Structure formats: structure tokens, C-alpha cells
Amino acid sequence: MRHRDVGVLVYDKAKATPGYTLIVPQSSHKGYLIGMRGEVLHEWSFPLCPGNYAHLLPSGNLLWAGRTDEGPKLRRGKGGLLREYTWDGEVVWEHRDDAQHHDFRRRPDGNTLYIGWEPVPADVQPRIKGGCPGTEHDGLTYGDYVREVSPAGDTVWEWHAWRDLDLDRWEMCPCCGRDEFAHANACFPLDDGGVMLSFRRLNAIMMIDRETCKVRWSHQDVTWGHQHDCTVLPNGNILLFANGIHCIDNPHSRVIELDPKSGETVWSYRGSPIWSFFSPNISGAQRFENGNTLICEGQMGRAFEVTQAGEIVWEYVCPFFADYEGCGPANSMFRVYRYAADSPEIGGRLASPVAW
């Protein structure tokens, strides 16, 4: 492990995937596009610490969430202000929902999908199974909702965990608090209008039907240890980050490619030794066309690219440290994304280096 060093630690030009990597440190008011050698090539400034992260849209604009002070006092994943910035930092769209948390995505039709919190009705709260007794938030359990809004900010679709999930079927991990059911941390838009969700405290990912709001597919695995960042790959498989807590003697993280038809893991990456790769929360992964995978070991502020054989061909530790919620200096990152020089997201706005 080389976490005492920052910047680019490994760069195999022959095997790494060239491009520009977007990083948004969780304790920073800035977002950065960096080159393969870690050089900052472009940046954005924000009025708030991020409500986790940002990503580029095909237009080249940046979709970002900021952490507001108002709304539910649930610290983990808090957002509240969604904004779209141009390449030059102009705000061209904004939507405020102080209950928004964790993830947000732009659909191809221009609508925006995001996750939020709401108090579970008092008569429903006793039906929620699992969690550590007595850990409600001021006597309340908050549940997740998913909301889709139009560019004008009008709600066009909603889904509510306390109402639309079978509470007898889904039981929270006993090590987790009862302040939340069930702690959604990813929302991935599906081509048919549905949405795939990751629920950390259920150790489960689910696909929700848009018309019925019912679960049409799900997979649960306690050995994932409270996963993050589920995405559908072009081959139909699902890529996810298995954090690896509350489930094994020697905690370690994995990145898993899951076949949703068979439920089998068809590819995975773990550290060597296994404890050299571990983030108990946040984190994610992005698969490239060449089969390599970019991994964000979020709590450690580390991003690295591995081949299908598990060889590390690019490694970077975020050098931007700042106090994180009074806990001391941190460089954590929720997710990172890399964009090719000829991608729509970059769109020729940065000159391709002669030699990456």
C-alpha cells in the first residue's frame, strides 16, 4: 500500500485507457478533470461541498449536487441542491430538494432522476424489520423515495420504499441503524424507463418497473457487505462495488460483474493481499470498452485502473485534502469517471496530448 504518496503512482501507457478523469473530493468546493499523469486540465468551483459527486453529460455540461444545511439531518450522503453547469461554470439548470441524497442521473429525454428521504408513516414504521433497536432518528425512521423531474422541475414519476417494497420480504442488516430504511445509494436509469437501485442496508440491488412500481428483478447477497454503484454493462451484466463490511472476518472490498440471469459472479477484482483494497463506504467502478475497469476506492481517495486479469495499470491518490465534517483532513471521493478525448462529454474542449 502506498497511501502516504499522492498523485499518479502507476501509469502503464501500453495498457491504461487514455482519457480525462473527473474527480470531486467530498470535502472540496471544486471538481477537477485530470490527465493521465494527474495534471489538472480543467476545474469547476461550487458554492457548497458536494452532495457526493458530479458527472459530465453528453453536452459537455456538468451535473452536480451540493450539500445543503436544510432537510433531514441524516449525514451520510446528504445533498439537496442539483445544478447543471456549463464547461465555463455557468449555471443553466437548478433543482432544489433538501431531502435529496446520494445519486442523481439525467435521462436521455432531459428528465432528472434522483433519490430522496422521507419519514416513514408512524403506522408503517413498526413493520420495518431488522436494524439495531433504538437507533431511530429522533424516534423516526426515514425511507427512500425516487423522484423523476422534468427540466421545469415538475415531478413526472415517483417511487416510495415504504409503500412499494414488500416489508415482510426485505429485512435490514442487524448491524445497521433504524434511522433509515433501506439506504439507497445508487439509481441507474434503465432503457425501458425503469430504474435499478442499490440498497446498502439490505445488501440488495433491484430493478423497479416504471408502470407498476414493483420489483421485477432483484439479487441479494450478504457477502457483498453493503454495496454501492450498480450499473448495467453493454453485455447486460451488472457491475457493482462490494464494500465488504458486516459480513466477513477480514474486511476487504471487491468489484463484481454479475450475470443477472444466472445470479453468478462472472468476474471480480480484489486486492492482493485482500486487505490492501478496502473502502467500508462510498466507492464505485466504471467499465471501459477495452475490458479494463476504473475503480474508486472512495474512503481512501484512491482511483485505479485494472485489466481483466487484475493488473493495476494506472493508480492515483487524490492530493486534495480538507476537513470533512470536523473529522480531520480527508481526500475521499464518492465516484470517479474517465472520458475519452473524442467522447461527446469532452467534445474537443481539451486538446489530446501528443503522447498520453
C-alpha positions in Angstrom: 0.0 0.0 0.0 1.3 3.5 -0.9 -1.3 5.8 0.7 1.5 8.0 2.1 2.0 9.2 -1.5 -0.4 11.2 -3.6 -0.9 11.8 -7.3 -0.2 9.2 -10.0 1.6 6.2 -8.6 1.3 3.8 -11.5 0.9 4.6 -15.2 1.4 1.8 -17.8 1.0 3.7 -21.1 0.7 0.5 -23.1 -2.2 -0.9 -21.1 -4.0 2.0 -19.4 -7.1 3.6 -21.1 -6.3 7.2 -22.1 -8.7 9.9 -21.2 -9.6 12.6 -18.7 -10.7 11.6 -15.2 -13.2 13.6 -13.3 -12.7 13.8 -9.6 -14.8 15.7 -7.0 -13.3 15.4 -3.5 -16.1 15.2 -0.9 -14.6 17.9 1.3 -13.8 20.3 -1.6 -15.7 23.1 -3.3 -14.1 22.2 -6.6 -14.2 19.5 -9.3 -11.2 18.6 -11.5 -10.6 17.0 -14.8 -7.1 15.4 -14.6 -4.8 13.9 -17.2 -3.2 10.5 -17.1 -0.3 12.0 -15.2 -2.5 13.6 -12.7 -2.2 17.2 -14.1 -5.3 19.4 -13.6 -6.6 20.3 -17.0 -9.9 21.9 -16.1 -11.8 22.7 -13.0 -15.2 23.9 -11.7 -16.0 25.9 -8.5 -19.1 25.2 -6.4 -20.8 27.1 -3.6 -21.2 24.0 -1.4 -19.4 20.8 -0.6 -20.7 18.1 -3.0 -23.7 16.1 -2.2 -21.3 13.3 -3.1 -20.1 13.8 -6.7 -20.7 15.1 -10.2 -20.6 13.7 -13.7 -20.4 15.0 -17.3 -23.4 14.9 -19.6 -23.1 14.3 -23.4 -23.5 18.0 -23.9 -20.3 18.6 -22.0 -22.2 20.2 -19.1 -21.5 19.0 -15.6 -24.4 17.7 -13.4 -23.5 18.2 -9.7 -25.2 18.0 -6.3 -24.4 20.2 -3.3 -24.9 19.5 0.4 -27.5 22.0 1.9 -28.0 22.6 5.6 -31.7 22.2 5.4 -33.7 18.9 5.2 -33.3 15.6 7.1 -30.4 15.6 9.5 -29.0 12.3 8.1 -25.4 13.0 7.4 -24.5 10.1 5.2 -25.0 11.0 1.5 -26.8 14.3 2.1 -27.3 16.5 -1.0 -30.1 18.9 -1.6 -29.2 21.2 -4.5 -28.9 19.8 -8.0 -27.2 22.0 -10.6 -26.1 21.8 -14.2 -23.0 23.8 -15.1 -21.6 24.6 -18.5 -18.0 23.9 -19.3 -17.3 27.5 -18.3 -19.1 27.3 -14.9 -22.4 29.0 -15.8 -25.5 27.5 -14.0 -28.0 26.6 -16.7 -30.4 24.4 -14.6 -31.2 24.0 -10.9 -33.5 22.0 -8.8 -33.7 22.1 -5.0 -34.9 19.3 -2.9 -33.3 19.4 0.6 -34.2 15.7 1.1 -32.2 14.6 -2.0 -29.3 12.2 -1.2 -26.6 10.1 -2.8 -27.3 9.6 -6.5 -28.8 11.6 -9.4 -28.9 10.8 -13.1 -30.0 12.6 -16.3 -32.3 10.6 -18.6 -32.0 10.9 -22.4 -35.3 12.8 -22.6 -33.9 15.5 -20.3 -35.6 14.5 -17.1 -33.5 14.1 -14.0 -33.8 11.1 -11.6 -32.7 11.3 -8.0 -33.0 9.6 -4.6 -34.5 11.4 -1.5 -35.5 10.8 2.1 -39.0 10.9 3.7 -40.3 9.9 7.2 -41.9 6.5 7.1 -45.5 6.9 8.4 -45.9 6.1 12.1 -48.2 3.1 11.5 -45.8 1.6 9.0 -42.6 2.1 11.0 -43.1 -0.9 13.3 -43.4 -3.2 10.3 -39.8 -2.5 9.2 -37.7 -5.5 10.1 -34.1 -5.6 11.2 -31.6 -2.9 12.2 -30.3 -2.2 15.6 -33.2 -1.5 18.0 -33.4 2.0 19.5 -31.3 3.7 16.7 -34.2 5.7 15.1 -33.5 9.4 14.4 -35.5 11.3 17.0 -37.9 8.4 17.0 -38.3 8.4 13.2 -37.2 6.0 10.5 -36.7 7.7 7.1 -37.4 5.8 3.9 -36.0 6.3 0.4 -38.0 7.7 -2.5 -37.0 8.0 -6.1 -38.3 11.0 -8.0 -38.0 12.0 -11.7 -38.5 15.6 -12.5 -38.8 17.4 -15.8 -36.5 20.3 -16.9 -39.1 22.6 -15.4 -38.9 20.8 -12.1 -42.3 19.1 -12.3 -42.5 15.6 -10.8 -43.3 13.1 -13.6 -42.7 9.8 -11.6 -42.2 8.7 -8.0 -41.4 5.5 -6.1 -41.5 5.1 -2.3 -39.7 2.3 -0.5 -42.1 2.1 2.5 -45.1 1.8 0.1 -43.8 -0.1 -2.9 -41.5 -2.7 -1.3 -42.7 -5.8 0.5 -41.7 -5.0 4.0 -42.1 -8.7 5.1 -39.6 -9.7 2.4 -36.9 -7.2 3.0 -35.1 -7.1 6.3 -32.2 -4.8 7.2 -28.8 -5.9 8.3 -28.9 -6.2 12.2 -25.7 -4.1 12.4 -27.3 -1.1 10.7 -29.3 1.7 12.3 -33.0 2.0 12.1 -32.8 5.7 11.2 -33.1 4.7 7.6 -34.9 2.1 5.5 -33.1 1.0 3.4 -30.4 3.5 2.5 -30.5 3.6 -1.3 -27.1 4.8 -2.7 -27.4 4.4 -6.5 -30.1 4.9 -9.1 -29.4 3.8 -12.6 -31.9 4.6 -15.4 -32.9 1.6 -17.5 -33.6 1.8 -21.2 -37.3 0.9 -20.7 -37.9 3.7 -18.3 -37.5 1.7 -15.1 -34.7 2.1 -12.6 -32.1 -0.1 -10.9 -31.5 0.7 -7.3 -28.8 -0.3 -4.8 -29.9 -0.6 -1.1 -26.9 -0.7 1.2 -28.7 -1.9 4.3 -30.5 -4.7 2.5 -27.4 -6.0 0.7 -29.6 -5.9 -2.4 -30.0 -4.4 -5.8 -33.3 -4.3 -7.6 -34.9 -3.3 -10.9 -38.2 -1.4 -10.5 -40.9 -1.4 -13.2 -41.9 2.0 -14.1 -45.6 1.2 -14.7 -46.3 -0.9 -11.6 -43.6 0.4 -9.3 -43.0 -3.2 -8.3 -39.7 -5.1 -8.1 -39.3 -7.1 -11.3 -35.8 -8.4 -10.6 -33.6 -8.4 -7.5 -30.5 -10.0 -6.2 -29.4 -10.1 -2.5 -26.0 -11.2 -1.2 -24.9 -10.5 2.4 -21.2 -11.3 1.4 -21.3 -8.0 -0.7 -21.0 -6.2 2.6 -23.2 -3.2 1.8 -22.6 -2.5 -1.9 -22.5 0.7 -4.0 -22.8 1.9 -7.6 -24.7 -0.7 -9.7 -24.6 -0.2 -13.4 -25.8 -2.2 -16.4 -23.0 -3.0 -18.8 -23.4 -3.3 -22.6 -23.4 -7.1 -22.4 -26.4 -7.0 -20.0 -24.4 -7.9 -16.9 -24.2 -5.7 -13.8 -21.1 -4.0 -12.3 -21.1 -3.2 -8.6 -18.8 -2.2 -5.8 -19.0 -4.7 -2.9 -17.7 -2.7 0.2 -17.2 -5.8 2.4 -18.3 -4.9 5.9 -20.5 -6.7 8.5 -20.1 -10.0 6.7 -16.5 -11.4 6.9 -13.7 -11.8 9.4 -11.1 -9.9 7.3 -12.9 -6.9 5.8 -12.0 -6.3 2.1 -13.7 -4.8 -0.9 -14.4 -6.3 -4.3 -15.6 -5.1 -7.7 -18.1 -7.7 -9.1 -19.6 -8.3 -12.5 -22.9 -10.2 -12.0 -24.9 -12.1 -14.6 -28.4 -11.1 -13.7 -29.9 -14.2 -15.4 -27.9 -16.8 -13.5 -27.1 -14.7 -10.5 -23.4 -15.8 -10.9 -20.3 -13.7 -10.5 -18.6 -13.8 -13.8 -15.7 -11.5 -13.0 -14.3 -9.9 -9.8 -11.4 -7.9 -8.6 -10.0 -7.9 -5.0 -6.7 -6.7 -3.7 -3.5 -8.8 -3.2 -3.3 -9.2 -0.3 -7.1 -8.8 0.1 -6.8 -6.2 2.8 -4.8 -3.9 0.6 -8.1 -2.8 -1.1 -10.9 -1.8 1.2 -13.4 1.0 1.5 -16.2 0.4 4.0 -18.4 3.0 2.4 -19.0 5.1 -0.8 -16.9 4.0 -3.9 -17.7 2.8 -7.4 -16.5 1.3 -10.7 -16.6 2.1 -14.4 -16.0 -0.4 -17.2 -14.2 0.7 -20.4 -14.7 -0.7 -23.9 -11.3 -2.5 -23.8 -12.4 -4.5 -20.7 -10.4 -2.5 -18.2 -12.2 -1.2 -15.1 -11.6 2.1 -13.3 -12.2 1.7 -9.6 -12.8 4.3 -7.0 -11.7 3.2 -3.5 -13.6 6.1 -2.1 -12.8 6.4 1.5 -9.1 6.2 0.7 -9.3 8.9 -2.0 -7.8 6.3 -4.4 -8.6 5.6 -8.0 -7.0 2.9 -10.1 -7.5 1.0 -13.3 -7.2 -2.8 -13.6 -7.1 -5.1 -16.6 -9.4 -8.2 -16.9 -6.5 -10.2 -15.3 -6.5 -7.8 -12.3 -3.2 -6.0 -13.2 -3.1 -2.4 -11.9 -2.1 -0.2 -14.9 -3.0 3.2 -13.5 -3.2 4.4 -9.9 -3.9 7.8 -8.4 -4.4 9.1 -4.9 -6.3 12.4 -4.6 -3.9 15.1 -3.3 -6.7 17.5 -2.3 -7.3 17.2 1.5 -9.6 19.3 3.6 -11.5 18.9 6.9 -14.5 16.6 6.4 -17.4 17.4 8.8 -15.0 18.0 11.7 -13.3 14.6 11.4 -10.0 15.9 10.2 -8.3 16.1 6.8 -9.8 13.8 4.2 -9.4 13.2 0.4 -12.4 10.8 0.0 -14.2 10.6 -3.4 -17.7 9.1 -3.9 -17.1 8.1 -7.5 -14.7 9.0 -10.4 -15.3 8.8 -14.1 -13.0 8.8 -17.1 -13.9 10.3 -20.5 -12.1 9.7 -23.8 -10.7 12.6 -25.7 -13.1 12.1 -28.6 -16.2 11.5 -26.3 -19.2 13.8 -26.5 -18.6 14.8 -22.9 -15.2 16.2 -23.8 -16.2 17.2 -27.3 -12.8 18.6 -28.3 -12.8 21.1 -25.4 -9.4 19.7 -24.3 -6.6 19.1 -26.8 -5.5 15.5 -26.9 -1.9 15.1 -25.7 0.5 14.0 -28.4 1.6 11.2 -26.1 -0.6 10.3 -23.2 
